Amino acid sequence: MGVSVTGLRRSVRAALACAAALSLAWLTGCAGMGGAEDAGPPPLSLSEPSAWPETVTIPLQEHKGYLFLPVRIDGKRAGLFLLDTGASLDVVATGVAGRLGLPESDRESQAVGVGGTATLKYRHIESMRFGGFQTGPREIAIVDLRPLSLHTGFTVAGILGFRTLSAAPFSIDYAEPSLILHRPDAFTRPDAPWTRYQPLGGVAAVTAQAGADRSVWMILDTGDNGGVTITSKALERWPELLAEGAGIGQGRSQGVGGVVATRDTWLRELRVGRIIFPEPEVSFEPLAKQLDGLSTPTGRIGGQVLRRVVLTFDPRLRRVYLEPRRQQASAGGTPAP
């Protein structure tokens, strides 16, 4: 049995890119600088989940389909970070790194995106704190994230990526914007459909069925506020993916490596495990050359689709549970074979 999730229509999507190696949504980063650590209870160590309460709920702020939370770096307010399950790494905006005086690191790496590659530089931090949790010393990538400020209308300080989030089971709820971290030994698996995910470049990718029975690797990407994105090769190979009577428009996607042209339309359906999303909007975009060797087409599922379910990731079993929102079921979601 499958569960149909209806009403998937989105506003004009932000032109963001997610690659298999790293999804870097464009953000800007200068808000909330400076300030000493507020008085309060000592933080929980993110590396010691056995010492956590059974669950910790962190309120999130939603804006234009993105989810944000305030972050401190080295005890100082850094600003709002994007909660991005499509990013493997944590990122701090270049402006934030400069204002906080973060020491430079010799480390460099390559990020792969729709337009090619970009070189990432790093800074050293002693700690990063969010929602009562704190990391230890680490190196954090710095990126010029200013372009998204034109879209969001406010400055944002960085990205909180999947590797940091997956220290323990965690849930993401768009309807009541929140991030919930579960102590592993107290975690109760949701009574909901689930599917296994595989680590693809440090993020979670699931096998989905597009159209009717065409398999695609899809990254579950809360850093994208749009619908579905799939490589152009899939449309060339399987034109039957499209919804009946759907026309194709022209768009563009901007992210790591530059800007690429896209073809925008509607899928017939997208099935993730037992969950069916009928006729989601889709953008077909070129695949980064570095990923061109993958035999199965790849893509990502953004917030306008993911918000129809509560996502729960279990890193130990590599499962993701997709629990349809009750209000969505009552609005027309029906079981399907």
Secondary structure, DSSP 8 states (H G I E B T S, - for coil): -EEE-------S-------SS---------TT-B----S-S--EETT-GGGS-SEEEEE-EEETTEEEEEEEETTEEEEEEEE-TT-SS-EEEHHHHHHHT--EEEEEEEEEETTEEEEEEEEEES-EEETTEE--SEEEEEE--GGGHHHHSS---EEE-HHHHTTS-EEEETTTTEEEEE-GGG----SS-EEEEEEETTEEEEEEEETTTEEEEEEE-TT--SSEEEEHHHHHH-GGGB-TT---EEEEEEETTEEEEEEEEEBSEEEETTEEEES-EEEEE---GGGTT-SS-EEEE-HHHHTTEEEEEETTTTEEEEEE-HHHHHTT--EE-
